[in-house]
Amino acid sequence: MYRYALQFDIVAKNCAEFVRIGNEDDTESGVPFTAEERQKLWDHKDEPFVDTILIYHDEAQDINERIYSLITTEQLRQELEKI
C-alpha cells in the first residue's frame, strides 16, 4: 500500500526504509523488578498506570507461588514415574 502511495505522490518519501531493527538483546535474568524498583513503584502507586503494573506483578508472583506450593518435588517425581 505504501508503494502505491509513493508511486502516486500521495506521500513524499518512505521513512520506513531508514528504520532497522536488530536482534533482541535480552539480558534480563527473569526477575522483572529489583527490590528497589518495587519500592519505587509502591512509592508512586497513585500515579497513572503504576497500580496496574503492581497488580500484574503481584498476580504473577501469586500464581507462581501457588504452583510451586501445590507441587512438591516428591509429587513431581511420582508423576514422572507414571509416564
N, C-alpha and C positions, 0 to 999 in steps of 0.2 A: 504494500500500500504506500509505503514511504517513497519507493522508487517512482510510483505513479505521480505522487505529489511533486517530486523533484523534476520529473520529466516535463510536467506541465506548469512549472514555475509557481506552484502553489506554495512551496517553501523555498527558501534561498539556498540552504545547504543541509547536508546530513551530518548533524553534530554527533550522531551515534558512531560514526566511523572513527572518531578520535578517542572513544572510550575503550579501554582494555581491562578485562577482568582477569586477574591472575588466579593462581591456585589458592584455595583457602588455607590459611596458616592457623590451625587450631592448636595452640599450645596450652590450653586450659586442661587441668587435671580432672575435671568433672565436678569441682566444687564451685557452685555458682557465685557465692559471696563469702568473703572472709568475715571474721567476727567484727572487725572494724567497719566493714561495708554494711553489714546487717545493722549495726548500731546507728550508722548514718541514716539508713532507711527509716529506722524507728524514730530517730530524732526529727525526721521530716515527714512523718506519716500523714500529716494534714495537707501536704502538697498534692496537687492533682496526679493521679496515677500511681503514686507511691504505695497507697493502700492496696492497689491491685497487685503490684509486684510482691508485696508482703503476703497477700493471700495465696498467690500461686506458689511462692517459695515454701510457705508453711504447709500447704496441701501436699506438695511433692515430698516434703520430708515426712509428713504423717503417713503417706501411702507407703513409702519405703520402710519406715519403722514397722508398720503393720505387717508387711510382707515378711520381713526378717524375724519378727516376733512370732509369727504363725508357723514358720518352717524352721525347725531345729536341724542341726547337722545330722543327727541320727535319723530323723524322719526322712530327710532328703536321701540319705544313704539307703534306707529301706525301700523307698520308692524307686530308686535307680536299680536296685537289685531285681525288682519285679519286671523290669524291661528286658 
